[in-house]
């Protein structure tokens, strides 16, 4: 099946670069990327939700700084997971 999609120039350029790096045609790269995104969103919405468990050196002493540090660590982990899936 064939379709036309309008993409901003900067996005198309980024797709062309990544497709070239991976030795794929643009259509192949877009198809693979969309399939990965759809599979991830489907698996995320199904099943049980789990949250990371972070042990505290001083249980019961939850501070704003500790929360911020855990949020930053989780964001970095998500970024590395996303980067490795592309």
DAGIWO-V379957 format. One record per pair of residues at least 24 apart in sequence whose C-alpha atoms are under 10 Angstrom apart, sorted by sequence separation. I is the first residue (numbers start at 0). GAP is how many residues later the second one is. If there is no record, write none. Layout:
BEGIN
i-><I & I>
gap-><GAP & GAP>
END
This chain:
BEGIN
i-><36 & 39 & 36 & 35 & 36 & 35 & 32 & 32 & 31 & 28 & 17>
gap-><45 & 45 & 48 & 49 & 49 & 50 & 52 & 53 & 54 & 57 & 68>
END
